[in-house]
Amino acid sequence: MEVVVASIILAITMVGIVNLFVSGARYVQHSRARMTGGEFGRYFLDPLQEQVRQDEWGTNCLSNPAGCQQTLTKSIDNLNYTATYKVDAGPTFDGPSDTRRVQIDLNWNETGP
């Protein structure tokens, strides 16, 4: 009888430990996907820095933000990342605004282990 009770206690303990490892693996996988998404977003926005030049102003997406939107999709580590950015005129306080606001929406398909 003591062996049966000890086996049940051991089984319950082992289930709890295995559950702890599984939830830890999910957390690590989610954190890795978030870090990859952040790097992908930065990679996606880097070309916009090249457009902030005086000789190109007026002919690019940043200088005329009306309807300026772009989407890029990439697969990294079996996850499909989709980034979409849009450019809006920045806030105006006392007159016309020379600033631009770039908003990026980043989505990915994340599944549990």
ZAMAR-522097 format. One record per residue (C-alpha): residue number from 0; residue in one letter; y, z, x. Coordinates in steps of 0.05 Angstrom, whole numbers, always signed. Each point is the difference from the previous one (the first is absolute). Last residue first. Layout:
// residues N
+-----+---+--------+--------+--------+
|   k | r |     yy |     zz |     xx |
+-----+---+--------+--------+--------+
| NUM | A |      Y |      Z |      X |
...
+-----+---+--------+--------+--------+
// end
This chain:
// residues 113
+-----+---+--------+--------+--------+
|   k | r |     yy |     zz |     xx |
+-----+---+--------+--------+--------+
| 112 | P |   +473 |   -578 |    +97 |
| 111 | G |    +57 |     -6 |    -49 |
| 110 | T |    +36 |    -65 |    -14 |
| 109 | E |    +69 |    -21 |    +21 |
| 108 | N |    +30 |    -66 |    -23 |
| 107 | W |    +68 |     -6 |    +32 |
| 106 | N |    +72 |     -2 |    -24 |
| 105 | L |    +66 |     -2 |    +37 |
| 104 | D |    +66 |     -7 |    -36 |
| 103 | I |    +59 |    -14 |    +46 |
| 102 | Q |    +73 |    +10 |    -18 |
| 101 | V |    +54 |    -30 |    +43 |
| 100 | R |    +71 |    +23 |    -15 |
|  99 | R |    +56 |    -42 |    +26 |
|  98 | T |    +68 |    +21 |    +26 |
|  97 | D |    +63 |    -43 |     -1 |
|  96 | S |    +23 |    +28 |    -66 |
|  95 | P |    +61 |    -25 |    -37 |
|  94 | G |    +50 |    +54 |    -18 |
|  93 | D |    +12 |    +75 |     -4 |
|  92 | F |    -69 |    +31 |     -5 |
|  91 | T |    -53 |    -54 |     -2 |
|  90 | P |    -73 |    +16 |     +9 |
|  89 | G |    -42 |    -52 |    +36 |
|  88 | A |    -14 |    -70 |    -25 |
|  87 | D |    -74 |     -8 |    -15 |
|  86 | V |    -56 |    -28 |    +42 |
|  85 | K |    -72 |     -2 |    -25 |
|  84 | Y |    -63 |    +15 |    +38 |
|  83 | T |    -72 |     -9 |    -19 |
|  82 | A |    -58 |    +26 |    +42 |
|  81 | T |    -73 |    -10 |    -19 |
|  80 | Y |    -55 |    +35 |    +41 |
|  79 | N |    -73 |    -18 |    -11 |
|  78 | L |    -46 |    +52 |    +30 |
|  77 | N |    -62 |    -19 |    +39 |
|  76 | D |    +29 |    +28 |    +65 |
|  75 | I |    +63 |    -44 |     -7 |
|  74 | S |     +8 |    -56 |    -50 |
|  73 | K |    +70 |    -29 |     -6 |
|  72 | T |    +45 |    -22 |    -57 |
|  71 | L |    +73 |    -17 |     +5 |
|  70 | T |    +51 |     -5 |    -56 |
|  69 | Q |    +73 |    -21 |     +3 |
|  68 | Q |    +60 |    +11 |    -44 |
|  67 | C |    +72 |    -25 |     +3 |
|  66 | G |    +20 |    -15 |    -72 |
|  65 | A |    +73 |    +17 |    +12 |
|  64 | P |     +2 |    +30 |    +70 |
|  63 | N |    +46 |    -53 |    +31 |
|  62 | S |    +16 |    +26 |    +70 |
|  61 | L |    -68 |    +31 |     +9 |
|  60 | C |    -39 |    -62 |    -20 |
|  59 | N |    +31 |    -46 |    +51 |
|  58 | T |    +55 |    -52 |     +4 |
|  57 | G |    +63 |    +42 |     -7 |
|  56 | W |    -11 |    +39 |    +63 |
|  55 | E |    -39 |    -40 |    +52 |
|  54 | D |    +53 |     -2 |    +55 |
|  53 | Q |    +20 |    +73 |    -14 |
|  52 | R |    -70 |    +26 |     +9 |
|  51 | V |    -40 |    +46 |    -46 |
|  50 | Q |    -56 |    -51 |    -10 |
|  49 | E |    -39 |    +26 |    +61 |
|  48 | Q |     -3 |    +69 |    -31 |
|  47 | L |    -34 |    -31 |    -61 |
|  46 | P |    -59 |    -21 |    +44 |
|  45 | D |    -16 |    +75 |    +11 |
|  44 | L |    -10 |    +14 |    -75 |
|  43 | F |    -73 |    -23 |     -4 |
|  42 | Y |    -21 |    +35 |    +64 |
|  41 | R |    +32 |    +64 |    -25 |
|  40 | G |    -37 |     -6 |    -65 |
|  39 | F |    -65 |    -13 |    +37 |
|  38 | E |    +12 |    +61 |    +43 |
|  37 | G |    +11 |    +43 |    -62 |
|  36 | G |    -61 |    -29 |    -34 |
|  35 | T |    -43 |    +15 |    +61 |
|  34 | M |    +24 |    +72 |     -1 |
|  33 | R |    -14 |     +5 |    -75 |
|  32 | A |    -70 |    -30 |     +9 |
|  31 | R |    -16 |    +48 |    +56 |
|  30 | S |    +23 |    +59 |    -42 |
|  29 | H |    -44 |    -22 |    -57 |
|  28 | Q |    -61 |     -8 |    +46 |
|  27 | V |    +13 |    +69 |    +31 |
|  26 | Y |     +6 |    +32 |    -69 |
|  25 | R |    -64 |    -34 |    -24 |
|  24 | A |    -38 |    +23 |    +62 |
|  23 | G |    +25 |    +72 |    -12 |
|  22 | S |    -24 |     -4 |    -73 |
|  21 | V |    -69 |    -22 |    +24 |
|  20 | F |     -3 |    +54 |    +54 |
|  19 | L |    +18 |    +56 |    -50 |
|  18 | N |    -50 |    -27 |    -51 |
|  17 | V |    -54 |     +4 |    +54 |
|  16 | I |    +19 |    +72 |    +14 |
|  15 | G |     -2 |    +19 |    -74 |
|  14 | V |    -67 |    -34 |    -11 |
|  13 | M |    -28 |    +36 |    +62 |
|  12 | T |    +22 |    +68 |    -27 |
|  11 | I |    -33 |    -13 |    -68 |
|  10 | A |    -64 |    -23 |    +35 |
|   9 | L |     -1 |    +61 |    +46 |
|   8 | I |     +9 |    +47 |    -60 |
|   7 | I |    -57 |    -35 |    -37 |
|   6 | S |    -45 |     +2 |    +62 |
|   5 | A |    +15 |    +75 |     +9 |
|   4 | V |    -18 |    +13 |    -73 |
|   3 | V |    -65 |    -39 |     +7 |
|   2 | V |    -18 |    +35 |    +65 |
|   1 | E |    +13 |    +68 |    -31 |
|   0 | M |    -48 |    -16 |    -57 |
+-----+---+--------+--------+--------+
// end
